[in-house]
């Protein structure tokens, strides 16, 4: 048996894009945002132009082509149904195509499910019927139409991380979702817990989403000839792992495949503390938090490129200068710098940024003032500026320069000081949990819930020291995710006290939110209002009530587990109380040879076989359903180098998380009915 390496799997997305690129010669390419984001990490638009594409346009009914553009390629992340078909028809009817290729990331088998066809079928009838439709719309049955499935779903974001941005909204279900599912079922058939819910009991949209993801992972294992043993921690993970293990091709691979791997799916809800906390000593987490997202993207941010030009800052320059970004796959120097930024401690990462900028300037013989000691944003910018005058130097080093500018812009960002303020408060709350019951600890948040004075300016009395509504929401998630770790006291009275306190908190938060001069992106999503003028007291109040309904269930997410029930170590009088990352506990269970088998890492099997151990195979995938944080990537890297397993570890996740993503996924995402483009 040949030993598979992690590189084989990070190459898979590029192989899939290769299939798309082979179709784009002399074509205008129409691509939806989700596919564009995946391509962004696999060579970007440059790859399309190098393959001979004439132009790239947004997948939209408002786009079309002129008479001298007879060939179109559509790349979509959705089912060929409903809205998606309408857009394709609109574009074709406004253009003069004679040759159309439609590429969807959704497998034909999933199209059959979506069309309620339960029998096995030969060929791809859904795609063939659509080819005829395309010829009809082009106006001539002799024109050429091709419809095919290519799973361009995975993005190789680093050597050890693959994301699936198409599934960025996929998130494990929470207790309010269980209530919604049960409300539609007869009383005798209601589920007692989320762990009892099976795939067929989920709404059709979510079933399609799960099958789409499982089929994309199946394609990766099929292409690389891998038989994967599936394991799961958490209800949503169990459903996805079951769907993958049950795939007809997976059953064949058990007999024939050469490569072996283990994949452990883990629900993000098993550890929300780690996802909203500010303990991640990580540069990329901060870059993601303070820089604006790249439009249409979940993962990347906008880097201001003004310092690389001779332009003066003015309202005019904002519209003429395209932003830079973090996805720099062209140069190996930029790739290794990105790797360091993503998985090192902040101080080491910042030193590496400086080293690479100095090295790039040296290669180009550009004059820079060397200085040792602490790295400052101004110093980093002074290393970037000499590149302004030299176009050749700019082109050769543009990747490292963009990562350098992203770092400088983050380090000098006014809101960065709030990161440490949140961290300090989280540490206080952690200590308090060991000494008091939950309501007493929660009460400590009340004094923070005051409307902000002035515009976050420290000159106006209390501006910069005050918690923003976003931060208050993060602290609430942090605390509720740890509610079970608090010291229990006299139960009956505690319940009543908690209810009273929650009503006070809801009232206080409602007031805070309605007094905001500008609504943050998170508040807009929580309240469904885009401006303070729209936001009524009643609307804010009901948004806060809904939020607390979800918060209450967060501490129960690990209740089904037998062993890994805690992410908290109380103080022992010598050491402070601290947070124990769930992922580190999982890796210790998997790779520590002295540990007996962990009952919480469930093996998904369809035949009576002796249970394999996740560490038995040369490659282990950790799939985080709901996202992974950059500091968790470092933690995984450190745990693997400490435990020195014979196994290589590759992380897969639906997205790379910044703290504020979590409240959006908890309180403002349609988890049960995702938008599948129909």
Buried (B, 14 or more C-beta within 10 A) or exposed (E): EEEBBBEBBBBBBBBBBBBBBEBBEEBBBBBBBBBBBBBBBBBBBEBBBEBEBBBBBEBEBEBBBEEEBBBBBBBBBBBBBEBBBEBBBBBBEEBBBBBBBBBBBBBBBBBBBBEEEEEEEEEBBBBEEBBEBBBBBBEEEEBBBBBBBBBBBBBBBBBBBBBBBBBBBBBBBBBBBBEEBBEEEEEEEBBEEBEEBEBEBBBEBBBBBBBBBBBBBBBBBBBBBBBBBBBBBBBBBBBBBBBBBBBEEBEEBBEEBEBBBBBBBBBBBBBBBBBBBBBBBBBBBBBBBBBEBBEEBBBBBBBBBBBBEEEEEEEEBEEEBEBBBBBBBBBEBBBBBBBBBBBBBBEBBBBBBBEBBEEBBEEBEBEBEEEEEEBBBEBBBBBBEBBBEBEEBBEBBBBBBBBBBBBBBBBBBEEBEBBEBBBEBBBEBBBBBBEBBBBBBBBBBEEBBBEBEBEBEEEEEEBBEBBBBBBBBBBBBBBBBBBBBBBEEEEEEBEEBBEEBBEEBBEBBBBBBBBBEEBBEBBBBBBEBEEBEEBEEEBBBBBBEBBBBBBBBBBBBBEBBEBBBBBBBBBEEEEEBBBBBBBBBBBBBBBEEEEEEBEBBBBBBEEEEEEBBBBEBBBBBBBBBBBBBBBBBBBBBBBBEEBEBEBBBBBBBBBBBBBBBBBBBBBBBEBBEBEBBB
